[in-house]
Amino acid sequence: LHIGHAKSICLNFGLARRYGGRCHLRFDDTNPTKESVEYVESIKADVRWLGFDWNEHLYFASDYFEQLARWAVQLIEAGRAYVDDLSLEEMREYRGTLTEPGRESPYRSRSVEVNLDLFRRMRAGEFEDGSRTLRAKIDMASPNLNLRDPVMYRIRRTSHHRTGDAWSIYPMYDWAHTLSDAIEGITRSICTLEFEDHRPLYEWFIENLPVPSTPRQYEFARLNVTHTI
């Protein structure tokens, strides 16, 4: 971890300590190609080295994979999510720019039944990596690029250090992080300023699903260090 992580750890655990709350240590282990047990243990050691302890509140996004998939199905059934066949390059082309609206995918109008079937087959591992994604159906003309039908799931047939080969699809960070907060009853989800533009998406997921709690996201400024080598 770097010094920015240290600041965030001290802020999160320090606020909980000062005001009598609790801080959860959660690993957003949604990308199995970049995570390992060694990575987890190293971070735990660093948090303890800084003087903090999560006690029994250690969590992993992978703890919630089954619930996240059920909620994805609910969004599909409500007509608020769809399976897209666009490649990554095509998706970037359709996304638009900060000054120009995006274009809707030609697969956006698929029926609920077709989307449910394709998502089930994605989960079963029938399709090649990167060939399909599950996207939220929000607004391709939104001035906030994060609301232009963001990807919720991608196909990645890779073994996970906690779930093994149980999954062929893995959730994207915004989807997993938001709903993990709701599952754990988080009241204040604290992150850095670059996530400010992600907050409307965070709130959209919360508002469109029967989540057990309503967390809120708060941003803090990044740490700039001067006069150092």
QUIZIKA-V166858 format. One record per residue. N is the residue number from 1. PSI is psi as a letter, one per 20 degrees, with the letter a starting at -180 (none if undefined). OMEGA is omega in degrees with one decimal (none if undefined). BURIAL is b if it has 9 or more other C-alpha atoms within 8 Angstrom, else e. Layout:
N,PSI,OMEGA,BURIAL ; N,PSI,OMEGA,BURIAL
This chain:
1,q,-179.9,e ; 2,a,-171.7,e ; 3,h,175.2,e ; 4,h,175.0,e ; 5,g,-179.8,e ; 6,g,178.1,b ; 7,g,-178.0,b ; 8,g,178.4,b ; 9,g,-179.9,b ; 10,h,179.2,b ; 11,g,-177.3,e ; 12,g,-179.3,b ; 13,h,-179.8,b ; 14,g,177.1,b ; 15,g,178.9,b ; 16,g,-179.6,b ; 17,g,-176.1,b ; 18,h,-172.2,e ; 19,j,175.2,e ; 20,k,176.9,e ; 21,a,174.9,e ; 22,q,179.6,e ; 23,p,178.4,b ; 24,p,168.9,e ; 25,o,-178.5,e ; 26,p,176.5,e ; 27,p,177.1,e ; 28,m,-173.5,b ; 29,m,-175.7,b ; 30,i,179.1,b ; 31,n,-172.4,e ; 32,i,-178.9,b ; 33,i,-175.2,e ; 34,j,-175.8,e ; 35,q,179.1,b ; 36,r,177.3,e ; 37,h,179.2,e ; 38,g,178.4,e ; 39,g,-179.9,e ; 40,g,-176.7,b ; 41,h,178.9,e ; 42,g,179.4,e ; 43,g,177.6,b ; 44,g,179.1,e ; 45,h,-179.3,e ; 46,h,178.6,b ; 47,g,177.9,b ; 48,h,179.4,b ; 49,h,177.7,e ; 50,i,173.7,e ; 51,j,-176.5,e ; 52,q,177.1,e ; 53,p,-178.9,e ; 54,i,-177.4,b ; 55,c,-178.1,e ; 56,j,-172.6,e ; 57,m,173.8,e ; 58,p,-174.7,b ; 59,r,176.1,b ; 60,q,175.6,b ; 61,h,-179.7,b ; 62,i,174.0,b ; 63,h,-170.8,e ; 64,j,-175.2,b ; 65,g,-177.7,b ; 66,g,179.1,e ; 67,h,178.6,e ; 68,g,179.0,b ; 69,h,177.5,e ; 70,g,178.0,e ; 71,h,175.7,b ; 72,g,177.7,b ; 73,h,178.8,b ; 74,h,177.5,b ; 75,h,176.8,b ; 76,g,-179.1,b ; 77,h,179.2,b ; 78,j,-179.0,e ; 79,k,-177.0,b ; 80,j,175.7,b ; 81,q,-177.8,b ; 82,q,176.2,b ; 83,p,-176.7,b ; 84,q,179.4,b ; 85,j,-179.7,e ; 86,q,174.6,b ; 87,r,179.2,b ; 88,g,179.5,e ; 89,g,179.1,e ; 90,h,179.4,e ; 91,g,177.1,b ; 92,g,179.8,e ; 93,g,-178.6,e ; 94,i,-172.0,b ; 95,h,-176.3,b ; 96,a,-178.0,b ; 97,a,177.6,e ; 98,h,-178.5,e ; 99,i,-179.3,e ; 100,p,179.5,e ; 101,q,176.4,b ; 102,r,176.5,b ; 103,q,179.6,b ; 104,q,176.9,e ; 105,q,176.0,e ; 106,i,-179.8,e ; 107,j,-174.8,b ; 108,h,-175.6,b ; 109,j,176.7,e ; 110,q,-179.5,b ; 111,r,177.0,e ; 112,g,-177.6,b ; 113,g,179.6,e ; 114,g,179.7,e ; 115,g,179.0,b ; 116,g,179.7,b ; 117,g,-179.4,e ; 118,h,179.3,b ; 119,h,177.2,b ; 120,g,-179.3,e ; 121,h,172.7,b ; 122,g,-178.6,b ; 123,h,-178.7,b ; 124,i,177.6,e ; 125,k,-177.5,b ; 126,h,-172.3,e ; 127,q,-179.5,b ; 128,q,176.4,e ; 129,p,176.0,b ; 130,i,-175.4,b ; 131,h,180.0,b ; 132,q,174.4,b ; 133,r,169.0,b ; 134,p,-176.7,b ; 135,q,172.4,b ; 136,q,179.8,b ; 137,n,-175.4,b ; 138,e,-174.5,e ; 139,o,-178.9,e ; 140,i,177.6,b ; 141,j,-178.0,e ; 142,p,175.1,b ; 143,i,176.1,e ; 144,o,-175.2,e ; 145,h,179.9,b ; 146,i,179.8,b ; 147,j,179.3,b ; 148,m,177.5,b ; 149,m,-177.7,b ; 150,q,177.3,b ; 151,p,176.8,b ; 152,h,-179.3,b ; 153,q,171.0,b ; 154,q,179.5,b ; 155,p,178.4,b ; 156,n,-175.8,b ; 157,m,-176.3,b ; 158,q,178.2,b ; 159,p,-178.5,b ; 160,q,-173.8,b ; 161,i,177.0,b ; 162,h,-175.4,e ; 163,i,178.7,b ; 164,c,-178.4,e ; 165,k,-177.0,b ; 166,h,-174.0,e ; 167,q,172.9,b ; 168,i,176.8,b ; 169,q,179.5,b ; 170,q,-177.0,b ; 171,q,174.3,b ; 172,r,-173.3,b ; 173,g,-175.4,e ; 174,g,-179.7,b ; 175,g,-176.7,b ; 176,g,-177.0,b ; 177,g,-178.7,b ; 178,g,-173.8,b ; 179,h,172.3,b ; 180,g,175.5,b ; 181,g,-177.5,b ; 182,g,-179.9,b ; 183,g,-176.0,b ; 184,i,-179.8,e ; 185,k,178.6,b ; 186,p,177.7,b ; 187,h,-178.0,e ; 188,o,178.8,e ; 189,o,-168.8,b ; 190,p,-177.7,b ; 191,r,-177.3,b ; 192,r,-170.1,b ; 193,h,-178.8,b ; 194,i,177.5,e ; 195,j,-179.9,b ; 196,g,179.3,e ; 197,i,177.7,e ; 198,i,-175.1,b ; 199,g,177.0,b ; 200,h,177.1,e ; 201,g,175.4,b ; 202,g,-178.1,b ; 203,h,179.8,b ; 204,g,178.4,e ; 205,g,-179.5,b ; 206,g,-175.5,b ; 207,h,-174.0,e ; 208,j,179.0,e ; 209,q,-179.4,b ; 210,m,-176.3,e ; 211,q,-176.1,b ; 212,i,178.1,e ; 213,r,-176.3,e ; 214,n,178.3,b ; 215,r,174.5,b ; 216,q,179.4,b ; 217,p,176.0,b ; 218,q,-179.3,e ; 219,q,174.2,b ; 220,q,-176.0,e ; 221,q,177.5,e ; 222,r,179.0,e ; 223,p,173.4,e ; 224,p,-178.8,e ; 225,p,179.7,e ; 226,r,177.8,e ; 227,k,177.4,e ; 228,r,175.5,e ; 229,none,none,e
